[in-house]
Amino acid sequence: MRLIGNIIWLVLGGFFMGLAWWLAALLCAITIVGIPWAVAAFRIGTFSFWPFGQRVVDKPEGAVAAGLSTIGNLIWAVFFGWWLALGHLISAVLCAITIIGIPFALQHIKLAALSFFPYGKQIVPIVD
Protein backbone atom coordinates (compact mmCIF):
# COMPACT_ATOMS: atom_id res chain seq x y z
CA MET A 1 0.00 0.00 0.00
CA ARG A 2 2.89 2.37 0.74
CA LEU A 3 4.28 1.78 -2.74
CA ILE A 4 1.00 2.82 -4.35
CA GLY A 5 0.78 5.87 -2.06
CA ASN A 6 4.31 6.93 -2.94
CA ILE A 7 3.71 6.54 -6.67
CA ILE A 8 0.52 8.64 -6.48
CA TRP A 9 2.43 11.11 -4.30
CA LEU A 10 5.05 11.60 -7.02
CA VAL A 11 2.33 12.50 -9.51
CA LEU A 12 0.49 14.82 -7.10
CA GLY A 13 3.34 17.24 -6.48
CA GLY A 14 5.92 15.18 -4.62
CA PHE A 15 8.29 14.99 -7.58
CA PHE A 16 8.35 18.74 -8.17
CA MET A 17 8.68 19.59 -4.49
CA GLY A 18 11.50 17.06 -4.10
CA LEU A 19 13.27 18.79 -6.97
CA ALA A 20 12.67 22.16 -5.28
CA TRP A 21 14.29 20.85 -2.07
CA TRP A 22 17.25 19.53 -4.06
CA LEU A 23 17.58 22.88 -5.87
CA ALA A 24 17.71 24.62 -2.48
CA ALA A 25 20.37 22.11 -1.41
CA LEU A 26 22.38 22.83 -4.55
CA LEU A 27 22.18 26.58 -4.00
CA CYS A 28 23.33 26.13 -0.40
CA ALA A 29 26.18 23.84 -1.42
CA ILE A 30 27.65 26.49 -3.72
CA THR A 31 29.18 28.18 -0.70
CA ILE A 32 31.22 26.50 2.01
CA VAL A 33 29.10 28.18 4.69
CA GLY A 34 25.88 26.71 3.28
CA ILE A 35 26.95 23.07 3.30
CA PRO A 36 25.17 22.21 6.60
CA TRP A 37 21.93 23.61 5.15
CA ALA A 38 22.56 21.70 1.92
CA VAL A 39 22.81 18.41 3.81
CA ALA A 40 19.54 19.07 5.64
CA ALA A 41 17.77 20.15 2.44
CA PHE A 42 18.98 17.10 0.52
CA ARG A 43 17.79 14.79 3.32
CA ILE A 44 14.32 16.40 3.45
CA GLY A 45 14.18 16.50 -0.37
CA THR A 46 14.80 12.78 -0.53
CA PHE A 47 12.03 12.31 2.03
CA SER A 48 9.80 14.56 -0.07
CA PHE A 49 10.16 12.20 -3.03
CA TRP A 50 9.12 9.08 -1.07
CA PRO A 51 7.40 10.06 2.24
CA PHE A 52 5.05 7.17 2.93
CA GLY A 53 6.62 4.52 5.13
CA GLN A 54 8.86 7.08 6.84
CA ARG A 55 8.35 9.76 9.45
CA VAL A 56 10.14 12.80 10.78
CA VAL A 57 11.24 12.79 14.42
CA ASP A 58 13.27 15.16 16.57
CA LYS A 59 16.93 14.31 17.02
CA PRO A 60 17.97 13.84 20.61
CA GLU A 61 20.16 16.87 21.30
CA GLY A 62 21.80 18.72 24.14
CA ALA A 63 21.14 22.36 24.99
CA VAL A 64 23.96 23.72 22.83
CA ALA A 65 22.94 21.68 19.77
CA ALA A 66 19.31 22.74 20.23
CA GLY A 67 20.38 26.39 20.31
CA LEU A 68 22.44 25.98 17.14
CA SER A 69 19.52 24.21 15.46
CA THR A 70 17.27 27.14 16.32
CA ILE A 71 19.71 29.64 14.80
CA GLY A 72 20.13 27.42 11.73
CA ASN A 73 16.36 27.10 11.33
CA LEU A 74 15.90 30.88 11.52
CA ILE A 75 18.51 31.50 8.82
CA TRP A 76 17.01 28.70 6.70
CA ALA A 77 13.46 30.07 7.05
CA VAL A 78 14.51 33.53 5.87
CA PHE A 79 16.32 32.37 2.74
CA PHE A 80 14.66 29.12 1.64
CA GLY A 81 11.98 27.90 4.05
CA TRP A 82 9.27 30.35 3.13
CA TRP A 83 9.27 29.58 -0.59
CA LEU A 84 9.43 25.81 -0.03
CA ALA A 85 6.52 26.11 2.40
CA LEU A 86 4.61 28.16 -0.17
CA GLY A 87 5.19 25.46 -2.80
CA HIS A 88 3.93 22.77 -0.43
CA LEU A 89 0.87 24.84 0.49
CA ILE A 90 0.00 25.43 -3.17
CA SER A 91 0.40 21.70 -3.81
CA ALA A 92 -1.79 20.96 -0.78
CA VAL A 93 -4.59 23.17 -2.09
CA LEU A 94 -4.40 21.50 -5.51
CA CYS A 95 -4.48 18.03 -3.92
CA ALA A 96 -7.36 18.91 -1.58
CA ILE A 97 -9.66 19.69 -4.50
CA THR A 98 -10.44 15.98 -4.82
CA ILE A 99 -11.37 13.54 -2.08
CA ILE A 100 -8.62 11.14 -3.13
CA GLY A 101 -6.04 13.92 -2.80
CA ILE A 102 -6.84 14.87 0.81
CA PRO A 103 -4.27 12.51 2.44
CA PHE A 104 -1.66 13.88 0.05
CA ALA A 105 -2.67 17.44 0.90
CA LEU A 106 -2.15 16.65 4.58
CA GLN A 107 1.34 15.32 3.80
CA HIS A 108 2.13 18.53 1.91
CA ILE A 109 1.00 20.55 4.93
CA LYS A 110 3.33 18.52 7.18
CA LEU A 111 6.19 19.17 4.78
CA ALA A 112 5.30 22.88 4.67
CA ALA A 113 5.77 23.04 8.44
CA LEU A 114 9.02 21.09 8.12
CA SER A 115 10.18 23.63 5.51
CA PHE A 116 10.68 26.18 8.26
CA PHE A 117 12.42 23.87 10.75
CA PRO A 118 14.55 21.21 8.98
CA TYR A 119 17.40 21.30 11.52
CA GLY A 120 17.17 19.01 14.50
CA LYS A 121 15.02 16.49 12.60
CA GLN A 122 15.76 13.05 11.29
CA ILE A 123 13.91 10.67 8.96
CA VAL A 124 13.20 7.19 10.33
CA PRO A 125 11.29 4.28 8.79
CA ILE A 126 7.91 3.42 10.23
CA VAL A 127 8.04 -0.03 11.79
CA ASP A 128 4.78 -1.98 11.78
C-alpha positions, 0 to 999 in steps of 0.5 A, a space after each residue: 500500500 505504501 508503494 501505491 501511495 508513494 507513486 501517487 504522491 510523485 504525480 500529485 506534487 511530490 516529484 516537483 517539491 522534491 526537486 525544489 528541495 534539491 535545488 535549495 540544497 544545490 544553492 546552499 552547497 555552492 558556498 562553504 558556509 551553506 553546506 550544513 543547510 545543503 545536507 539538511 535540504 537534501 535529506 528532506 528533499 529525498 524524504 519529499 520524493 518518497 514520504 510514505 513509510 517514513 516519518 520525521 522525528 526530533 533528534 535527541 540533542 543537548 542544549 547547545 545543539 538545540 540552540 544551534 539548530 534554532 539559529 540554523 532554522 531561523 537562517 534557513 526560514 529567511 532564505 529558503 523555508 518560506 518559498 518551499 513552504 509556499 510550494 507545499 501549500 499550493 500543492 496541498 490546495 491543488 491536492 485537496 480539491 479531490 477527495 482522493 487527494 486529501 491525504 496527500 494534501 495533509 502530507 504537503 502541509 506537514 512538509 510545509 511546516 518542516 520547511 521552516 524547521 529542517 534542523 534538528 530532525 531526522 527521517 526514520 522508517 515506520 516499523 509496523 
